[in-house]
Amino acid sequence: MAENTKTAERVSSFTAFILARLELYMQALHDLITANHILHYHNVLDAYGHISVRHPEDPNIYIMSGDRAPALVSSFADLIEYHVSDSSPVNPKAKKGYQERFIHSEIYKRFPEVNSVIHSHSDAVLPYTVTGVRMQPVFHIASFLGTNVPVWDISQHYREDDLQDMLVNCERFGIGLASAFTASDSSQTRQSVVLMTNHGFTAVGNSIRQAVYRAVYTHKNADIQTKSIMLQSAQRNIQYDLAGVTTSDPIRYLNEKQTLGGQVMNDSSQDRPWGLWVKEVGATSLYVNHEE
């Protein structure tokens, strides 16, 4: 009888362990679907762009939507598991996926602390990939940008016979982009966001929530910075028309100490906007999450 009791206890403990792991996995997939909706709602993604999450139980696998507009991702059936090693699908019979999944696999491969990756063609950010004007943090919510947001140029990685379609659609291009997140061969990211010439940007985080926070506020910061530049330019033009001289002060961006301090706040408060954003997409009929 005592042995039967011990066996039952072991079975119960093992079952609880398996269920807890399954719940963690299902929650990650649920949040991935919701994140697709949030990023579309906030104009970070449109019909293009994508977000992934590293498998919570197997760091050698990551998960993202198949070839589908982010707003329309609605169930686990829309998602595909990929091997980090080469971006091949775990299920060889999986549906068609995104060509640029190598953005995700090469970042996961290089940086073990990264658990979510977002690639965007934000129209607010794109001007900073083509004009030579540096993106800089203009408010504390975007402190994670740091004082130097790198711009990665895929054209430096093309070979003579490559199709120059700007897509990060192979391991070689993915490695090049991943390297822009650090100034050396370190396995620790130094950048949260990297801009991509004539293309968009990629953001990383240690969780879906952190990556989404960074992507949304990268988009917002770009919009605010552009408006600030335009307002300053208008002020200078008015001053010149009136007095023939311009005396406006330079735009005040965050300095290094301010970005470091602000990042602490960014990381400690990211659950607040996530809760709001979940409610926003939940109240919008376009977005359907069958896994609620």
C-alpha positions in Angstrom: 0.0 0.0 0.0 2.8 2.4 0.9 4.6 1.6 -2.3 1.4 2.3 -4.3 1.0 5.6 -2.5 4.6 6.6 -3.4 4.1 5.6 -7.0 0.8 7.7 -7.2 2.6 10.7 -5.7 5.4 10.4 -8.3 2.9 10.1 -11.1 1.0 13.1 -9.8 4.2 15.2 -9.4 5.4 14.3 -12.9 1.9 15.1 -14.4 2.0 18.5 -12.6 5.5 19.1 -14.0 4.4 18.3 -17.6 1.2 20.4 -17.3 3.2 23.4 -16.0 5.6 23.1 -19.0 2.7 22.8 -21.4 1.0 25.8 -19.8 4.2 27.9 -20.3 4.4 26.9 -23.9 0.7 27.6 -24.6 1.0 31.0 -22.9 4.0 31.9 -25.1 2.0 31.1 -28.2 -1.0 33.0 -27.0 1.1 36.1 -26.3 2.7 35.7 -29.7 -0.7 35.9 -31.4 -1.6 38.9 -29.3 1.7 40.6 -30.0 1.1 40.4 -33.8 -2.2 42.3 -33.2 -0.7 44.9 -30.9 2.1 45.7 -33.4 -0.4 46.1 -36.2 -2.7 48.2 -34.1 0.2 50.6 -33.3 1.4 50.8 -37.0 4.6 49.0 -36.3 3.6 46.2 -38.7 1.2 46.3 -41.6 0.8 43.5 -44.1 4.5 42.9 -43.7 6.9 42.5 -40.8 7.0 39.8 -38.2 7.6 38.8 -34.5 9.0 35.6 -33.1 9.6 34.0 -29.7 12.1 31.5 -28.6 10.6 28.2 -27.4 10.3 28.5 -23.6 11.4 24.9 -23.1 13.8 24.4 -26.0 16.2 27.3 -26.8 17.1 25.7 -30.1 13.7 26.3 -31.5 11.8 29.5 -32.2 8.2 30.1 -33.2 6.6 32.7 -35.6 3.6 33.0 -37.9 3.5 31.5 -41.3 3.3 33.7 -44.3 0.4 35.8 -43.1 -0.4 39.4 -42.4 0.1 40.0 -38.6 -3.4 41.3 -38.0 -4.8 38.0 -39.3 -2.8 35.6 -37.1 -5.5 34.1 -35.0 -4.7 30.5 -33.8 -1.9 28.1 -33.0 -2.4 26.6 -36.5 -1.1 29.8 -38.0 2.3 29.4 -36.2 5.4 27.5 -37.3 8.3 26.1 -35.2 11.8 26.5 -36.7 15.3 25.3 -35.8 17.6 28.1 -34.6 20.5 26.3 -36.3 19.3 26.9 -39.9 15.7 28.3 -39.8 14.4 25.0 -41.3 10.9 24.1 -40.0 10.7 21.5 -37.3 7.9 19.9 -39.3 9.1 19.5 -42.9 5.5 19.6 -44.1 4.9 23.0 -42.5 3.1 25.7 -44.5 5.0 28.5 -46.3 6.9 30.8 -43.9 8.5 34.2 -44.1 11.6 34.5 -46.3 13.3 36.8 -43.7 13.1 34.3 -40.8 17.0 34.3 -40.9 16.7 37.7 -39.1 15.4 35.8 -36.2 17.4 32.6 -36.3 20.8 34.3 -36.5 20.0 36.7 -33.6 18.8 33.8 -31.5 21.9 31.8 -32.4 24.3 34.7 -31.5 22.5 36.0 -28.4 21.2 33.4 -25.9 19.6 36.1 -23.7 17.3 37.2 -26.6 13.9 35.5 -26.5 11.9 37.6 -28.9 12.7 39.4 -32.2 10.6 41.9 -34.2 11.2 43.1 -37.7 9.3 46.2 -38.9 9.0 48.5 -41.9 7.7 51.4 -39.8 7.1 54.4 -42.0 8.0 56.7 -39.1 11.4 55.0 -38.8 12.2 54.6 -42.6 13.4 58.2 -43.1 16.2 57.5 -40.6 17.5 54.7 -42.7 17.9 56.7 -45.9 18.7 60.3 -45.0 21.8 60.1 -42.8 20.0 61.8 -40.0 20.7 59.8 -36.8 17.8 58.4 -34.8 18.3 59.5 -31.2 16.0 59.2 -28.1 14.0 62.3 -27.5 12.1 61.1 -24.4 12.7 58.8 -21.5 10.2 56.1 -22.7 12.7 55.4 -25.5 15.8 55.3 -23.4 16.5 51.7 -24.5 17.6 53.2 -27.9 20.8 54.4 -26.3 22.8 57.3 -27.7 23.9 55.6 -30.9 21.3 53.6 -33.0 23.3 51.7 -35.6 22.2 51.5 -39.3 23.0 48.3 -41.0 23.4 48.3 -44.8 22.8 44.9 -46.5 24.4 46.2 -49.7 27.8 45.8 -48.0 27.1 42.0 -47.9 26.0 41.5 -51.5 28.0 39.4 -53.9 28.0 39.9 -57.6 25.5 37.3 -58.4 23.1 38.1 -55.5 19.5 39.2 -56.2 19.6 42.6 -54.5 16.0 42.7 -53.2 17.0 44.0 -49.7 15.6 40.8 -48.0 17.5 39.1 -45.2 16.7 35.7 -46.7 19.7 33.6 -46.0 22.1 32.8 -43.2 24.9 35.1 -44.5 22.7 38.2 -44.4 21.2 37.2 -41.0 24.7 36.9 -39.6 25.6 40.4 -40.9 22.5 41.9 -39.3 23.0 40.1 -36.0 26.6 41.4 -35.8 25.2 45.0 -35.8 23.7 44.4 -32.4 27.1 44.4 -30.8 30.4 46.2 -31.5 32.4 42.9 -31.3 32.0 39.1 -31.4 30.5 39.3 -27.9 27.5 37.0 -27.2 25.8 39.9 -25.3 23.7 42.4 -27.1 24.7 46.1 -26.9 21.9 47.4 -28.9 18.1 46.9 -28.5 17.3 48.2 -32.0 19.2 48.3 -35.3 18.0 50.2 -38.3 18.2 48.7 -41.8 19.0 50.9 -44.8 16.1 51.3 -47.2 14.2 48.7 -45.2 13.1 49.3 -41.6 14.4 48.1 -38.2 14.8 45.1 -36.0 14.2 45.1 -32.3 15.1 42.4 -29.7 14.1 41.7 -26.1 14.4 39.1 -23.4 10.6 38.5 -23.6 7.7 39.2 -26.0 6.6 42.1 -23.8 10.0 43.8 -23.8 10.5 43.4 -27.5 7.0 44.8 -28.3 7.6 47.7 -25.9 10.8 48.5 -27.7 9.3 48.2 -31.2 6.3 50.4 -30.4 8.3 53.1 -28.8 11.0 53.0 -31.5 8.2 53.9 -33.9 6.8 56.6 -31.6 10.3 58.1 -30.9 10.9 58.4 -34.7 7.6 60.2 -35.2 8.4 62.6 -32.3 11.9 63.2 -33.5 10.8 64.0 -37.0 8.2 66.5 -35.7 10.8 68.1 -33.5 13.2 68.5 -36.4 10.4 70.0 -38.5 9.3 72.4 -35.8 12.8 73.6 -35.2 13.3 74.1 -38.9 10.1 76.1 -39.1 11.2 78.3 -36.2 14.5 79.0 -37.8 12.8 80.0 -41.1 10.5 82.4 -39.2 13.4 83.9 -37.3 15.3 84.4 -40.6 12.4 86.0 -42.3 11.9 88.4 -39.4 15.4 89.3 -38.5 17.7 87.7 -41.0 19.3 85.5 -38.4 18.5 82.2 -36.6 19.1 81.7 -32.9 17.2 78.5 -32.0 18.8 76.0 -29.7 19.7 72.5 -30.9 17.3 69.7 -30.2 17.9 68.2 -26.8 18.3 64.5 -27.0 18.9 62.2 -24.0 22.5 61.9 -23.0 24.2 58.7 -22.0 23.5 58.9 -18.3 19.8 59.7 -19.0 19.5 56.7 -21.3 21.1 54.4 -18.8 18.8 55.6 -16.0 15.7 55.6 -18.3 16.3 52.0 -19.3 15.8 50.9 -15.7 12.4 52.5 -15.8 11.7 51.1 -19.2 12.3 47.5 -18.0 10.4 47.9 -14.7 7.2 49.4 -16.3 6.7 47.5 -19.5 3.8 45.5 -18.1 1.7 48.7 -17.8 1.4 49.4 -21.6 1.1 45.7 -22.3 -2.0 45.4 -20.3 -3.5 48.5 -22.1 -2.5 47.2 -25.5 -4.1 43.8 -24.8 -7.4 45.5 -24.0 -7.2 47.7 -27.1 -6.8 44.8 -29.5 -9.4 42.8 -27.6 -11.9 45.5 -28.2 -11.2 45.7 -31.9 -13.2 43.3 -34.1 -10.4 42.9 -36.7 -8.2 41.0 -34.2 -9.2 37.4 -33.4 -7.4 35.2 -30.9 -9.0 31.8 -30.9 -6.7 30.7 -28.1 -8.2 33.0 -25.4 
